[in-house]
Each structure stands twice: as C-alpha cells, then as structure tokens.
Amino acid sequence: MKIIRSRTVYEEVQEKLEEINTNLNSKIQQLFENYTGPFANEIRENTKTAREKKLPLCQDTGIVEFFVFKPYDLSFEEPLHRTLYRVVKDTYEKNGYRKSTVLNPLYSRINKMDNLPAIIHEFEIETSDELEIWMIAKGGGSENLSALYMIPPSSTEDDVINIVVQHILKNGPNACPPINVGIGIGGTADMAILISRLALFTDEYFPKLPYLESYDDLAKKLHLLINELRIGVQALGFGPTCQSVKVYAYPTHIATLPIAISVDCYLSRTGRVIING
C-alpha cells in the first residue's frame, strides 16, 4: 500500500491555495486585457498588484472547499482532513487572508478566526494511482446564488434552460460577473449540488467519478443565453456576463429530476494538485 507523506500534501496544497488567491487565471486575465468598459484600468492594476505583491485578489478570500480523489490502496501518515485543516489555518494566518467562517450560524455567528472548518469531499477511485486534490476558495457573494430545484421528471431541456437563465437574470449581478456557472442534473438532491460544484472547475479538469457525464451542447446553449442577458462585467452592462458554463449529469431515481446551480465569481479561484506519493 502506498503511503502519502503529510508534509508533501501540506506543501503542495499551501502553494496552490496561495496561488489561487493571488493570481488571476490566464483565461480571465486575457479577457480583462481586452476589456475596455468601466473600471478596466482599475481591474488590471488590482490584479497586477495582487500578483506582484502576493496580496489577495479580493478581500473575501472565501471558505475553502476540497474535492479529494483517492486511489483505494493509498493511505496517509495522518488523517487527511487533519492535514487539510492545518494547511488552511496556517495559510490564512500566514498571509493575512480574511477569516470568513463563523460558528453557530443561526445565533451567535462567532468567528473563530482560523477559517475552519474547510469543507472536504472524498472519493475513492480505481482508475488512477495518483492522489488528486481539487480546491476552491468560495466567496460569499457567489455562494449565495447556489440553488436546488426538484422538478418533475417529465421536464424538458427548455424547462431546465428557463430555470437557469431566470435564476441568473434575477441574481447574477450579485456574484461579481463575469461569472462561471456549474449545473448538476440528476442524482439525489445532495449529489446534484455536489456535481454542480465540480462543474465550476476549468475545462482541463474532469472528475474521476463513475457514471458522470457532460452535457456539452446544453452548456453551450446556456452560455450563449446567459451572455445575452447583458448583465456585463461587474453588472455594469459592458462586456461578457458569463465566462463559462459546464453541465454534469448523474443517474437519478425514476421519480425525480434534481437541478442544482452553483456560481463562481470572475476570479474563479480554483486549483488542483496531483501527488504521486
């Protein structure tokens, strides 16, 4: 059985967490190089300063969510959640990132000032001997756009399109567009939400989950229609409303059709590390 050193996980995840909080990804960087609408110069200057001075791209450095794809015959020196909690706590303290998680959410909402707990989803896989850890720093503005719809199983593609487009029309300006949209269709309610989160990651990432499939044609239609809403960069009516749309589907019960929507802001603070042990 292969054993992964905790130090290796810690160091690689810490480096990636710092990178996604301070470096705009190349796709959105190119978009803003060609953008000439309101605050174009300010946006470019802010991203340049963040990259050069290792400052966070946004004051909301988010709650950290991990998706772990682990070969079944792999183990760790210490429980993986302990390593990931430690790296989040240390990274956010070391860099002065805002601590955004609060305990007792309905009543006292006490901030423990360590950005814990991180949210961790683990999957055992048979198709690889590599450990993959995907991560997203999820800001509150875009997180508030998350939604789940339990619609009749007889619903059509047009019904799904209408639900998604109307949801973005009503709420999209609150998520710092141009947004990324992830759609999960099928599974149970919780599985639909989970795969909608995975759909926020960039094109070179595909989750190693059995039965998962991409609805690429539907994603293209939604991308076009969302951009036709003309919400624009920072909801000012200029430039694109949407960077990307991805739709994942999963088998579901004969009597159900869950539709989940996840949205990420223009920063798209996602990353992945691959560890061979």
C-alpha positions in Angstrom: 0.0 0.0 0.0 1.3 3.4 -1.0 1.7 6.0 1.8 1.5 9.7 1.1 3.6 11.9 3.3 1.6 14.6 5.2 4.3 17.1 4.5 4.0 16.6 0.8 0.3 17.2 0.9 0.7 20.2 3.1 3.3 22.0 1.0 1.6 21.4 -2.4 -1.8 22.4 -1.1 -0.4 25.5 0.6 1.4 26.6 -2.6 -1.8 26.2 -4.6 -4.0 28.0 -2.1 -1.7 31.0 -2.2 -1.6 30.9 -6.0 -5.4 30.9 -6.5 -5.8 33.7 -4.0 -3.3 36.0 -5.6 -3.0 35.1 -9.3 -5.8 35.6 -11.8 -6.1 32.6 -14.1 -4.9 33.0 -17.6 -8.3 32.8 -19.3 -9.8 35.7 -17.3 -6.5 37.6 -17.4 -6.8 37.6 -21.2 -10.4 38.7 -21.0 -9.5 41.8 -19.0 -6.6 42.7 -21.2 -9.2 43.2 -24.0 -11.9 44.7 -21.8 -12.5 48.5 -22.3 -15.6 49.0 -20.2 -15.9 50.8 -16.8 -13.1 50.3 -14.3 -11.0 48.4 -16.9 -7.7 50.1 -15.8 -8.5 49.6 -12.1 -9.2 45.9 -12.5 -6.0 45.4 -14.4 -4.0 47.4 -11.9 -5.5 45.5 -9.0 -4.7 42.1 -10.5 -1.2 43.2 -11.3 -0.6 44.4 -7.7 -2.0 41.2 -6.3 0.2 39.0 -8.4 3.4 41.0 -7.8 2.9 41.7 -4.1 1.3 38.4 -3.2 -1.9 40.1 -2.0 -5.3 38.6 -2.2 -7.3 39.4 -5.3 -10.4 40.1 -3.2 -11.0 40.9 0.4 -13.3 38.0 0.6 -10.9 35.1 0.5 -13.7 32.6 0.9 -14.4 29.3 2.6 -12.1 26.6 1.3 -13.8 23.5 -0.2 -11.8 20.4 -1.2 -12.6 17.5 -3.5 -10.3 14.6 -3.0 -9.9 11.8 -5.5 -8.0 9.0 -3.7 -6.9 5.6 -5.0 -8.4 2.9 -2.9 -4.9 1.4 -2.0 -3.5 4.7 -0.8 -3.1 5.8 2.8 -1.7 8.8 4.7 0.7 9.4 7.6 -2.1 11.3 9.4 -5.8 11.6 8.7 -6.1 13.7 5.5 -8.7 16.1 7.0 -6.2 17.0 9.7 -3.6 17.9 7.2 -6.0 19.9 5.1 -7.4 21.8 8.1 -3.9 22.6 9.2 -2.8 24.0 5.8 -5.9 26.2 5.6 -5.4 27.6 9.1 -1.7 28.2 8.5 -2.1 29.7 5.0 -4.8 32.1 6.0 -2.9 33.2 9.1 0.5 33.5 7.4 -0.8 35.6 4.6 -3.3 37.7 6.5 -6.2 36.4 4.4 -9.7 37.3 5.8 -11.1 34.6 8.1 -14.7 34.2 6.9 -16.2 31.2 8.6 -18.4 31.6 11.7 -19.6 29.0 14.2 -23.3 28.7 15.4 -24.5 30.2 12.1 -28.1 31.0 13.2 -27.5 32.6 16.5 -24.1 33.9 17.8 -22.2 33.6 14.5 -18.8 33.6 16.3 -15.8 33.9 14.1 -13.1 31.5 15.4 -10.5 33.4 13.3 -8.9 30.4 11.6 -11.2 29.9 8.5 -12.0 26.4 9.7 -13.5 24.0 9.1 -12.7 23.5 5.4 -15.3 21.6 3.5 -13.9 18.2 2.4 -15.5 15.7 0.0 -13.6 12.4 -0.5 -14.0 9.9 -3.3 -12.2 6.5 -3.7 -11.3 5.7 -7.3 -9.9 2.7 -9.1 -8.7 4.3 -12.3 -5.5 6.0 -11.1 -2.6 5.6 -8.8 -2.3 9.4 -8.2 -3.9 11.5 -5.4 -5.8 14.5 -6.8 -6.9 17.3 -4.5 -9.1 20.0 -6.1 -9.8 23.2 -4.2 -11.9 26.2 -4.5 -11.9 29.4 -2.4 -15.6 30.2 -2.4 -16.7 33.8 -1.7 -19.9 34.6 -0.1 -21.4 36.7 -2.9 -21.4 33.9 -5.4 -22.2 31.2 -2.8 -25.5 33.0 -2.1 -26.5 32.2 -5.7 -26.4 28.4 -5.1 -29.8 26.8 -5.7 -31.6 23.5 -5.9 -34.7 22.8 -7.9 -36.6 19.5 -7.6 -38.5 19.5 -10.9 -40.9 16.9 -12.5 -39.1 14.0 -14.2 -41.1 14.8 -17.3 -39.4 18.2 -17.6 -37.7 19.1 -20.9 -34.4 20.8 -21.8 -36.3 24.0 -22.3 -37.6 23.8 -18.8 -34.0 23.5 -17.5 -32.8 26.3 -19.6 -35.6 28.6 -18.4 -34.9 27.8 -14.7 -31.1 28.5 -15.1 -31.5 31.7 -17.2 -34.2 33.2 -15.0 -32.1 32.4 -11.9 -29.1 34.2 -13.3 -31.2 37.1 -14.6 -32.5 37.7 -11.1 -29.3 37.0 -9.1 -26.3 37.2 -11.4 -25.4 40.8 -10.6 -24.7 39.9 -7.0 -21.9 37.5 -7.9 -19.3 39.8 -9.4 -19.7 38.8 -13.1 -18.4 37.7 -15.5 -19.4 34.5 -13.6 -18.8 30.8 -14.0 -21.9 28.6 -13.8 -21.9 25.0 -12.8 -25.1 22.9 -13.3 -25.7 19.4 -11.8 -28.6 17.3 -13.1 -29.7 14.1 -11.6 -28.5 12.0 -8.6 -30.1 12.9 -5.3 -30.5 16.5 -4.1 -27.1 16.4 -2.4 -25.4 14.7 -5.4 -26.8 17.3 -7.8 -25.4 20.1 -5.7 -22.0 18.3 -5.4 -21.6 17.8 -9.2 -22.7 21.4 -9.8 -19.7 22.4 -7.6 -17.4 20.2 -9.6 -18.7 21.9 -12.8 -17.1 25.2 -11.6 -13.6 23.9 -12.3 -11.9 24.7 -15.6 -12.1 22.5 -18.8 -8.9 20.5 -18.2 -10.5 19.1 -15.1 -12.9 16.1 -15.3 -13.9 14.4 -12.1 -13.0 10.7 -11.9 -16.5 9.6 -10.9 -18.2 6.6 -12.5 -21.5 7.3 -14.3 -20.8 11.1 -14.5 -21.3 12.6 -18.0 -21.1 16.0 -19.6 -23.9 17.8 -21.4 -21.8 19.9 -23.6 -24.5 21.0 -26.1 -26.7 22.2 -23.2 -23.8 24.0 -21.7 -23.2 25.9 -24.9 -26.8 26.9 -25.2 -26.9 28.2 -21.6 -23.6 30.1 -22.1 -25.0 31.9 -25.1 -28.3 32.8 -23.4 -26.7 34.0 -20.2 -24.4 36.3 -22.1 -27.4 37.6 -24.0 -28.7 38.9 -20.6 -26.2 41.8 -20.9 -25.5 42.0 -17.2 -21.9 42.6 -18.1 -18.6 42.9 -16.1 -19.4 43.8 -12.5 -23.0 44.1 -13.5 -22.4 47.4 -15.4 -23.8 46.3 -18.7 -20.4 46.2 -20.6 -18.5 43.1 -21.7 -19.4 39.4 -21.0 -21.8 38.3 -18.3 -20.5 34.7 -18.2 -17.1 33.2 -18.7 -18.1 29.5 -18.8 -21.0 27.1 -18.2 -20.5 23.4 -17.6 -23.2 20.8 -17.1 -22.7 17.5 -15.4 -25.4 14.7 -15.2 -25.7 11.7 -13.0 -28.2 8.8 -12.8 -31.3 9.6 -10.8 -34.4 8.0 -9.3 -37.2 7.3 -11.8 -39.5 9.7 -9.9 -37.0 12.6 -9.6 -35.1 15.2 -11.6 -32.9 17.4 -9.3 -31.3 20.5 -10.9 -28.6 22.3 -8.9 -26.9 25.6 -9.8 -23.6 26.7 -8.4 -22.0 30.0 -9.4 -18.4 31.3 -9.0 -17.3 34.9 -9.4 -15.0 36.2 -12.1 -11.9 35.4 -10.0 -12.6 31.6 -10.4 -10.2 30.7 -7.5 -9.9 27.0 -8.3 -6.9 24.8 -8.4 -5.7 21.2 -8.4 -2.7 19.3 -7.1 -1.6 15.8 -8.2 0.6 13.8 -5.8 2.3 10.6 -6.7 3.4 9.8 -3.2 
